[in-house]
Amino acid sequence: MSDKQTGLSYRDAGVNIDAANQAVNSIKDIVKRTFNENVLEDIGSFGAMYGLDAAGIEEPVLVSSVDGVGTKLKLAFMSGKHDTVGIDLVSHCVNDILVQGARPLFFLDYLGCGVLEPAVVVDVIRGVATGCRYAGCALIGGEMAELPSMYHAGEYDLVGTIVGLVDRKNIVDGSQVREGDLVIGLPSSGLHTNGYSLARKVCFEAAGLTHDAPMPGVGRTVGEELLEPHRSYVKVIQILMRIVKVKGMAHITGGGITENLPRTLPEGVGAMIDLAAWQAPPVFKFLHEAGNVTDVEMLRTFNMGMGYLIIVGADEEEKARDALNQAGESPRTIGRIVAGKRAVTYEGSVQYAE
């Protein structure tokens, strides 16, 4: 073998360990700000450990969920803005376990990319940490994987896992929902993290817009509107559950109200939703008109401005709405529970805000 020949390195294969170490060192302080006294290991150990504090809980039940941000990431790639998709990730996961009454404890993330760019990683994890601090949970672990040829240049995937806690007697599973109960909706902050494949097709193909072009009728650019972070409802719902008996909840994600509300309904009842009870924000009107998307398709793809639904007895509606108003929300009673098939029926027509 010639002395001039040199062996291949991991970097030659496309994996830069030094960049990964730089990214980890840069995010340590950001992540540690989410820690509490229950986090038992520092960053860098093989497994994250969390001391479960179940004081005052008779039968502790752990509730977990895993999800990703989906094609909303494409907007981050286009715009170069990476500090909000982490908020999306945490909020989506937290809301998913919140519907069962769970309080979030800790979060873990996964970021996979073709070429690891430390500055991008820092922005993404800063968003994850922001979401965790708002939700009151610790970001205790994660994985950064540099996978050459698995991802296109400048792209990455982002996935997270949430673990929460609820007392068995306080689990919200919809089993107590009855005919005559009412459905209260809380506004979304836009599309949240669902429907982006259709939204991108409408914006960039049907309407021929770019990410930095104004979105007609909205007052913001396409990128600004579509990157608006997913709302977390954890704080206000935790307050509400101490004031009224919440019988069922639904996080309005992919499938819209049409597919998600039935998930909290018992057999023998359905939900009648009054479409005249609220106006879908301008972004939905634009997508509806620019893409010639039917109202039926809109309702089963997007949240239509209602990000989270709560079912309470009719006798507690006023108390629930008062509590939500005092917490700074704008609740709307948008429907009622009726006898029949475990499904959603709509009355009226979709109202779009100008």
VEXDREN-2710 file (C-alpha; in Angstrom, 1 decimal):
% VEXDREN-2710
k/r/px/py/pz
1/MET/0.0/0.0/0.0
2/SER/1.4/3.4/-0.9
3/ASP/2.3/5.8/1.9
4/LYS/0.4/8.5/0.1
5/GLN/-2.9/6.7/0.5
6/THR/-5.0/7.7/3.5
7/GLY/-7.8/5.9/5.2
8/LEU/-11.4/7.0/4.9
9/SER/-13.0/8.8/7.9
10/TYR/-16.5/9.1/9.1
11/ARG/-16.5/12.7/7.8
12/ASP/-15.6/11.4/4.4
13/ALA/-18.8/9.3/4.6
14/GLY/-20.8/12.4/5.4
15/VAL/-21.0/12.3/9.2
16/ASN/-19.4/15.1/11.1
17/ILE/-19.0/14.2/14.7
18/ASP/-17.3/17.5/15.5
19/ALA/-20.4/19.4/14.3
20/ALA/-22.6/17.2/16.4
21/ASN/-20.5/17.9/19.5
22/GLN/-20.7/21.6/18.7
23/ALA/-24.4/21.5/18.5
24/VAL/-24.8/19.5/21.8
25/ASN/-22.5/22.0/23.6
26/SER/-24.5/24.9/22.2
27/ILE/-27.9/23.6/23.4
28/LYS/-26.9/22.4/26.8
29/ASP/-27.9/25.6/28.6
30/ILE/-31.1/25.9/26.6
31/VAL/-32.2/22.4/27.6
32/LYS/-31.2/22.7/31.2
33/ARG/-33.5/25.7/31.7
34/THR/-36.4/23.2/31.3
35/PHE/-35.1/20.9/34.1
36/ASN/-36.7/20.6/37.5
37/GLU/-35.9/18.7/40.7
38/ASN/-37.2/15.4/39.2
39/VAL/-34.6/15.3/36.4
40/LEU/-31.8/12.9/37.7
41/GLU/-29.3/12.9/34.9
42/ASP/-27.4/15.6/33.1
43/ILE/-27.3/15.8/29.3
44/GLY/-25.0/13.2/27.7
45/SER/-25.8/10.0/29.6
46/PHE/-27.2/7.0/27.7
47/GLY/-30.6/7.2/29.2
48/ALA/-32.6/10.1/30.7
49/MET/-33.9/9.5/34.3
50/TYR/-36.9/11.2/35.8
51/GLY/-38.0/10.8/39.5
52/LEU/-41.8/10.4/39.5
53/ASP/-43.4/12.5/42.1
54/ALA/-46.9/11.0/42.5
55/ALA/-47.7/12.7/45.9
56/GLY/-51.4/13.2/46.3
57/ILE/-52.2/10.8/43.4
58/GLU/-54.0/7.6/44.5
59/GLU/-53.5/5.6/41.3
60/PRO/-50.8/7.1/39.0
61/VAL/-51.3/6.5/35.3
62/LEU/-48.7/7.5/32.8
63/VAL/-50.0/8.8/29.5
64/SER/-47.6/9.0/26.5
65/SER/-47.8/10.1/22.8
66/VAL/-45.4/10.5/19.9
67/ASP/-45.8/12.7/16.9
68/GLY/-44.0/14.9/14.4
69/VAL/-44.3/18.3/12.7
70/GLY/-45.0/16.9/9.3
71/THR/-44.7/18.9/6.1
72/LYS/-44.9/22.2/8.0
73/LEU/-41.2/21.7/8.1
74/LYS/-41.1/22.5/4.4
75/LEU/-42.0/26.1/5.3
76/ALA/-39.1/26.3/7.8
77/PHE/-36.7/25.0/5.0
78/MET/-38.0/27.6/2.5
79/SER/-37.9/30.6/4.9
80/GLY/-34.8/29.6/6.9
81/LYS/-36.8/30.2/10.1
82/HIS/-36.3/27.2/12.4
83/ASP/-37.1/28.5/15.9
84/THR/-40.8/27.8/15.9
85/VAL/-41.2/24.2/14.6
86/GLY/-40.0/23.0/18.0
87/ILE/-42.9/24.8/19.7
88/ASP/-45.2/23.1/17.2
89/LEU/-43.8/19.7/18.1
90/VAL/-44.2/20.1/21.9
91/SER/-47.6/21.8/21.7
92/HIS/-49.0/19.1/19.5
93/CYS/-47.8/16.3/21.7
94/VAL/-48.8/18.0/25.0
95/ASN/-52.4/18.7/23.7
96/ASP/-52.7/15.0/22.6
97/ILE/-52.2/13.7/26.2
98/LEU/-54.1/16.7/27.7
99/VAL/-57.4/15.4/26.2
100/GLN/-57.1/12.5/28.7
101/GLY/-56.5/14.8/31.6
102/ALA/-52.8/14.2/31.8
103/ARG/-50.3/16.7/33.2
104/PRO/-47.1/16.7/31.1
105/LEU/-43.9/15.5/32.9
106/PHE/-41.1/15.2/30.4
107/PHE/-40.3/15.3/26.7
108/LEU/-37.8/13.7/24.3
109/ASP/-37.0/14.7/20.8
110/TYR/-35.5/13.3/17.6
111/LEU/-33.9/15.3/14.9
112/GLY/-32.6/13.5/11.8
113/CYS/-30.8/15.3/8.9
114/GLY/-28.5/14.7/6.0
115/VAL/-25.9/17.3/7.0
116/LEU/-25.9/18.5/10.6
117/GLU/-25.8/22.3/10.8
118/PRO/-25.2/23.4/14.4
119/ALA/-26.9/26.8/14.0
120/VAL/-30.1/25.2/12.7
121/VAL/-30.0/22.6/15.5
122/VAL/-29.7/25.3/18.1
123/ASP/-32.7/27.2/16.6
124/VAL/-34.9/24.0/16.5
125/ILE/-34.0/22.9/20.1
126/ARG/-34.6/26.5/21.3
127/GLY/-38.1/26.1/20.1
128/VAL/-38.5/22.7/21.7
129/ALA/-37.3/24.1/25.0
130/THR/-39.6/27.1/24.7
131/GLY/-42.6/24.7/24.2
132/CYS/-41.5/22.6/27.2
133/ARG/-41.1/25.6/29.5
134/TYR/-44.6/26.8/28.6
135/ALA/-46.1/23.4/29.2
136/GLY/-44.2/23.0/32.5
137/CYS/-42.4/19.8/31.4
138/ALA/-38.7/19.0/31.2
139/LEU/-36.8/18.3/28.0
140/ILE/-34.8/15.4/29.4
141/GLY/-33.4/13.7/26.3
142/GLY/-33.1/13.5/22.6
143/GLU/-31.3/12.2/19.6
144/MET/-29.5/14.0/16.7
145/ALA/-28.8/11.7/13.8
146/GLU/-26.8/12.7/10.8
147/LEU/-27.8/10.4/8.0
148/PRO/-26.1/11.2/4.7
149/SER/-28.3/10.4/1.6
150/MET/-31.4/9.9/3.7
151/TYR/-32.5/13.5/3.6
152/HIS/-32.3/16.2/1.0
153/ALA/-29.7/19.0/1.5
154/GLY/-31.0/21.6/4.0
155/GLU/-33.8/19.4/5.3
156/TYR/-34.4/17.5/8.5
157/ASP/-37.2/15.6/10.3
158/LEU/-38.4/16.3/13.8
159/VAL/-40.2/14.0/16.1
160/GLY/-41.1/14.1/19.8
161/THR/-42.4/11.9/22.6
162/ILE/-44.3/13.3/25.6
163/VAL/-45.0/11.5/28.9
164/GLY/-47.6/12.8/31.4
165/LEU/-49.4/11.8/34.5
166/VAL/-53.0/11.5/35.6
167/ASP/-54.8/10.0/38.6
168/ARG/-56.9/7.0/37.3
169/LYS/-60.0/8.6/38.8
170/ASN/-59.4/11.8/36.9
171/ILE/-58.9/10.3/33.4
172/VAL/-61.1/12.0/30.8
173/ASP/-62.2/9.3/28.4
174/GLY/-65.6/10.5/27.2
175/SER/-67.4/7.7/28.9
176/GLN/-69.6/10.1/30.8
177/VAL/-70.7/12.1/27.8
178/ARG/-74.4/12.2/27.5
179/GLU/-77.1/13.5/25.1
180/GLY/-77.7/17.2/25.9
181/ASP/-74.1/18.0/26.9
182/LEU/-72.5/21.0/25.1
183/VAL/-69.4/21.4/23.0
184/ILE/-67.2/24.4/23.8
185/GLY/-64.5/25.4/21.3
186/LEU/-61.2/27.2/21.9
187/PRO/-59.6/29.1/19.0
188/SER/-56.6/27.9/17.2
189/SER/-53.6/30.0/16.2
190/GLY/-53.9/29.1/12.5
191/LEU/-53.4/25.7/10.9
192/HIS/-51.4/24.4/13.8
193/THR/-49.5/21.3/12.4
194/ASN/-52.0/19.7/10.1
195/GLY/-53.2/20.0/6.5
196/TYR/-49.9/21.4/5.3
197/SER/-49.6/19.2/2.2
198/LEU/-52.9/20.6/1.0
199/ALA/-52.0/24.2/2.1
200/ARG/-48.7/24.1/0.3
201/LYS/-50.3/22.8/-2.8
202/VAL/-52.9/25.6/-2.7
203/CYS/-50.3/28.3/-2.0
204/PHE/-47.4/27.3/-4.2
205/GLU/-49.1/25.5/-7.1
206/ALA/-52.7/26.7/-7.4
207/ALA/-52.1/30.3/-6.3
208/GLY/-48.5/30.5/-7.5
209/LEU/-47.2/32.3/-4.4
210/THR/-43.8/32.2/-2.8
211/HIS/-43.2/31.9/0.9
212/ASP/-42.4/35.6/1.2
213/ALA/-45.3/36.8/-0.9
214/PRO/-48.4/38.4/0.9
215/MET/-51.2/35.9/1.5
216/PRO/-54.3/37.7/0.0
217/GLY/-56.8/38.8/2.6
218/VAL/-54.7/37.8/5.5
219/GLY/-52.3/40.7/6.0
220/ARG/-49.2/38.6/6.4
221/THR/-46.8/36.7/4.1
222/VAL/-47.4/33.0/3.3
223/GLY/-44.4/32.0/5.5
224/GLU/-45.5/34.2/8.4
225/GLU/-49.0/32.8/8.4
226/LEU/-48.2/29.2/7.9
227/LEU/-45.4/29.1/10.4
228/GLU/-47.5/30.6/13.2
229/PRO/-46.8/28.2/16.1
230/HIS/-49.3/25.5/17.3
231/ARG/-51.1/26.6/20.4
232/SER/-50.7/24.7/23.7
233/TYR/-53.9/24.6/25.8
234/VAL/-52.3/22.9/28.8
235/LYS/-52.4/25.8/31.3
236/VAL/-56.0/26.9/30.7
237/ILE/-57.4/23.3/30.6
238/GLN/-55.6/22.4/33.9
239/ILE/-57.4/25.4/35.5
240/LEU/-60.7/24.5/33.9
241/MET/-60.6/20.8/35.1
242/ARG/-60.4/22.1/38.7
243/ILE/-63.6/24.2/38.3
244/VAL/-66.0/22.1/36.3
245/LYS/-66.4/18.4/35.4
246/VAL/-64.9/18.0/31.9
247/LYS/-66.5/15.0/30.3
248/GLY/-64.6/14.8/27.1
249/MET/-62.0/16.7/25.1
250/ALA/-60.7/16.6/21.5
251/HIS/-57.5/18.1/20.1
252/ILE/-58.4/19.1/16.5
253/THR/-55.5/17.8/14.5
254/GLY/-55.4/15.9/11.1
255/GLY/-59.0/15.0/10.2
256/GLY/-60.5/18.2/11.6
257/ILE/-63.5/18.3/13.8
258/THR/-65.1/15.6/11.6
259/GLU/-62.6/12.9/12.5
260/ASN/-61.3/14.0/15.9
261/LEU/-64.4/14.8/18.0
262/PRO/-65.9/11.3/17.6
263/ARG/-62.7/9.9/19.3
264/THR/-64.0/11.2/22.7
265/LEU/-67.7/10.1/22.2
266/PRO/-69.1/6.9/23.7
267/GLU/-71.3/4.6/21.6
268/GLY/-74.9/5.8/21.1
269/VAL/-74.3/9.5/20.8
270/GLY/-73.0/11.9/18.2
271/ALA/-72.2/15.6/18.0
272/MET/-74.2/18.3/16.2
273/ILE/-71.9/21.2/15.3
274/ASP/-73.3/24.6/14.5
275/LEU/-71.1/26.1/11.8
276/ALA/-72.7/29.5/12.3
277/ALA/-71.3/29.6/15.9
278/TRP/-67.9/31.0/14.8
279/GLN/-66.0/32.4/11.8
280/ALA/-63.0/30.6/10.4
281/PRO/-60.0/33.0/10.2
282/PRO/-59.0/34.5/6.9
283/VAL/-56.2/31.9/6.2
284/PHE/-58.9/29.3/5.8
285/LYS/-61.0/31.5/3.5
286/PHE/-57.9/32.0/1.3
287/LEU/-57.2/28.2/1.1
288/HIS/-60.9/27.5/0.4
289/GLU/-61.1/30.0/-2.4
290/ALA/-57.6/29.8/-4.0
291/GLY/-57.7/26.0/-4.0
292/ASN/-61.4/25.7/-4.8
293/VAL/-61.5/23.3/-1.8
294/THR/-65.0/22.2/-0.8
295/ASP/-66.3/23.0/2.7
296/VAL/-66.6/19.3/3.4
297/GLU/-62.9/18.8/2.6
298/MET/-61.9/21.9/4.6
299/LEU/-63.7/20.5/7.6
300/ARG/-62.0/17.1/7.5
301/THR/-58.5/18.5/6.8
302/PHE/-58.1/21.7/8.8
303/ASN/-59.2/22.8/12.3
304/MET/-61.1/25.7/10.8
305/GLY/-60.1/28.0/13.7
306/MET/-61.2/25.6/16.5
307/GLY/-58.1/24.0/17.9
308/TYR/-59.5/22.3/21.0
309/LEU/-62.9/21.1/22.0
310/ILE/-64.4/20.5/25.5
311/ILE/-67.6/18.7/26.4
312/VAL/-69.4/19.7/29.6
313/GLY/-72.9/19.3/31.0
314/ALA/-75.4/22.0/30.0
315/ASP/-75.6/23.0/33.7
316/GLU/-71.9/23.8/33.7
317/GLU/-71.6/25.7/30.4
318/GLU/-71.8/29.1/32.0
319/LYS/-69.3/28.3/34.7
320/ALA/-66.9/26.8/32.2
321/ARG/-67.2/29.8/29.8
322/ASP/-66.7/32.2/32.6
323/ALA/-63.5/30.4/33.8
324/LEU/-62.2/30.3/30.2
325/ASN/-62.9/34.0/29.7
326/GLN/-61.2/34.9/32.9
327/ALA/-58.2/32.9/31.7
328/GLY/-58.0/35.1/28.6
329/GLU/-59.6/32.7/26.2
330/SER/-62.5/33.4/23.7
331/PRO/-64.6/30.3/24.1
332/ARG/-67.6/29.5/21.8
333/THR/-70.3/27.0/22.4
334/ILE/-70.3/25.4/19.0
335/GLY/-72.4/22.3/19.4
336/ARG/-74.3/19.8/21.4
337/ILE/-74.3/16.0/22.0
338/VAL/-77.2/14.2/20.4
339/ALA/-78.5/10.6/20.3
340/GLY/-77.3/8.6/17.3
341/LYS/-74.3/7.5/15.5
342/ARG/-70.8/8.1/17.0
343/ALA/-70.0/10.8/14.4
344/VAL/-70.2/14.6/13.7
345/THR/-73.1/16.2/11.9
346/TYR/-73.0/19.8/10.8
347/GLU/-75.8/22.3/10.7
348/GLY/-75.6/25.6/8.8
349/SER/-72.7/26.5/6.5
350/VAL/-69.1/27.5/7.1
351/GLN/-68.6/31.1/8.1
352/TYR/-65.4/32.7/6.8
353/ALA/-64.1/35.9/8.4
354/GLU/-63.2/38.7/6.0
END
